[in-house]
Amino acid sequence: GDWTDIVQVAAGTYFTVGLKSDGTVVAVGDNYNGQCDVGNWTDIIQIAAGPAYTVGIKSDHTMVAVGDNWYWQLNVGGWTDIIQVAAGSGHTVGLKSDGTVVAVGWNGDGQCNVGGWTDITQVAAGDYHTVGLKSDGTVVAVGWNGHGQCNVGGWMDIIQVAAGADHTVGLKSDGTVVA
């Protein structure tokens, strides 16, 4: 209730993170794994939260991360040129300014197999899958497909994607939604 000047929020499991307009970050909730230890972050332009970890993009397009690193999903220190980040259940996905994608963390279902992706404008991370929106409005996905969450091959005219635990949602240019 006392948060002010917030420009973005992210929610993990039992914690919430807020990006302030001055580039600092605030967090409340469960801090068992240090996922709320963002008080010294500055110059942040985007945040994302996994179940028990928080990642942020700095204004120089490098990364910071805190929290649970059980699957090495926090190993983003060497990433550069990142313009958007997404946090999955145990993997972190970064979109680079050239439209390519990088990922680290749990890859047991192939959710980090994004090395060949190009022309991507947005990424989203579910529990065990990763989704990418291409500049032509089509969508790509990798990872666990037990509920059809990666069956996005026929989607067209998409302008935004989101990934839930076991599902994928796309916003079409005409304002309708596919899932």
C-alpha positions in Angstrom: 0.0 0.0 0.0 2.9 2.4 0.6 4.5 1.8 -2.8 4.6 4.9 -5.0 6.0 5.7 -8.5 5.8 2.0 -9.5 6.1 1.5 -13.3 6.2 -2.4 -13.4 5.3 -5.2 -11.1 6.2 -8.9 -11.0 4.8 -11.7 -8.9 6.6 -14.9 -7.7 5.4 -17.5 -5.3 4.5 -15.6 -2.1 6.3 -12.4 -3.0 5.9 -9.3 -5.1 8.4 -7.1 -6.7 8.0 -3.5 -8.0 10.1 -1.4 -10.3 10.1 2.3 -9.4 10.3 5.1 -11.9 13.8 6.0 -10.5 15.2 2.6 -11.5 15.2 1.1 -8.0 13.3 -2.0 -6.9 11.1 -2.9 -3.9 9.9 -6.3 -2.8 7.6 -7.7 -0.1 6.7 -11.2 0.9 8.5 -14.5 1.4 12.3 -14.0 1.3 13.4 -17.5 2.2 15.7 -17.8 -0.8 16.7 -14.1 -0.9 14.4 -13.3 -3.8 13.4 -10.0 -2.1 17.0 -8.8 -1.6 16.7 -6.1 -4.3 17.1 -3.1 -2.1 20.5 -2.2 -3.6 19.4 -2.5 -7.2 19.7 0.7 -9.2 19.4 1.7 -12.9 16.9 -1.2 -13.5 14.6 -1.0 -16.6 12.7 -4.3 -16.3 12.0 -7.0 -13.8 10.7 -10.5 -13.8 10.0 -13.0 -11.0 10.1 -16.8 -10.9 8.8 -18.9 -8.1 11.6 -18.0 -5.7 13.9 -15.7 -7.7 14.0 -12.2 -9.2 15.9 -11.0 -12.2 16.3 -7.5 -13.6 17.7 -5.7 -16.6 20.0 -2.8 -15.9 20.0 0.3 -18.1 23.2 -0.9 -19.7 21.3 -4.0 -20.8 23.2 -6.3 -18.4 21.5 -8.5 -15.8 21.2 -8.8 -12.0 19.5 -11.7 -10.2 18.8 -12.9 -6.6 17.1 -15.8 -5.0 16.9 -19.5 -5.5 19.6 -20.8 -8.0 18.8 -24.5 -7.7 18.8 -24.9 -11.5 21.4 -22.2 -12.3 18.6 -19.9 -13.5 20.4 -17.0 -12.0 23.5 -17.5 -14.1 22.8 -14.4 -16.2 25.8 -12.3 -15.1 27.5 -12.6 -18.5 24.4 -11.7 -20.5 24.7 -8.4 -22.5 22.4 -6.5 -24.8 19.2 -7.8 -23.1 16.0 -5.8 -23.8 13.5 -8.1 -22.2 13.5 -10.9 -19.6 11.1 -13.7 -18.6 11.3 -16.0 -15.6 10.0 -19.5 -15.7 9.7 -22.2 -13.0 13.4 -22.9 -13.1 14.7 -21.1 -16.2 15.4 -17.5 -17.3 15.0 -16.3 -20.8 16.5 -13.1 -22.3 15.7 -11.3 -25.5 18.6 -9.6 -27.1 18.3 -6.4 -29.2 19.2 -8.3 -32.4 16.1 -10.5 -32.0 17.9 -13.6 -30.7 17.2 -15.3 -27.4 19.3 -16.8 -24.6 18.2 -19.1 -21.8 19.7 -20.7 -18.7 18.4 -23.0 -16.0 16.4 -26.2 -16.0 16.3 -27.7 -19.5 14.8 -31.1 -18.7 12.0 -30.6 -21.2 14.0 -28.5 -23.8 12.6 -25.2 -22.6 16.0 -23.6 -23.0 16.5 -24.7 -26.6 16.1 -21.2 -28.0 19.6 -20.9 -29.6 18.3 -20.9 -33.2 15.5 -18.3 -32.7 15.7 -15.1 -34.7 13.5 -12.1 -35.3 11.9 -12.4 -31.9 10.2 -9.3 -30.4 9.0 -10.8 -27.1 9.6 -13.8 -24.9 7.5 -15.5 -22.2 8.4 -18.4 -19.9 6.0 -20.9 -18.4 6.8 -23.7 -15.9 8.5 -25.9 -18.4 8.1 -24.1 -21.8 9.3 -21.0 -23.5 7.4 -18.9 -26.1 8.7 -16.4 -28.5 6.8 -13.8 -30.6 8.3 -13.2 -34.0 8.3 -9.9 -35.8 5.9 -11.3 -38.5 3.3 -12.0 -35.8 3.8 -15.7 -35.7 4.8 -17.6 -32.5 7.4 -20.3 -31.7 7.6 -22.5 -28.6 9.8 -25.1 -27.0 9.6 -27.3 -24.0 7.1 -29.6 -22.3 3.9 -29.8 -24.4 1.8 -32.1 -22.2 -1.2 -29.8 -22.4 -0.6 -28.5 -25.9 1.0 -25.3 -24.6 3.6 -25.4 -27.4 1.0 -25.9 -30.2 1.3 -22.3 -31.5 2.5 -23.1 -35.0 -0.6 -21.8 -36.7 -1.0 -18.6 -34.8 -0.8 -15.4 -36.9 -1.3 -11.7 -36.4 -0.2 -12.0 -32.7 1.0 -8.8 -31.0 1.7 -10.2 -27.4 2.2 -13.5 -25.8 2.0 -14.8 -22.2 2.9 -18.1 -20.7 1.2 -19.7 -17.7 2.3 -22.8 -15.9 0.9 -25.1 -18.5 -0.7 -22.9 -21.1 0.1 -20.1 -23.6 -2.0 -17.1 -24.5 -1.7 -14.8 -27.5 -3.3 -11.4 -28.2 -4.2 -10.9 -31.8 -4.0 -7.5 -33.6 -7.8 -7.4 -33.8 -8.1 -7.6 -30.0 -9.1 -11.2 -29.8 -7.3 -13.8 -27.8 -6.0 -17.4 -28.7 -4.9 -19.9 -26.1 
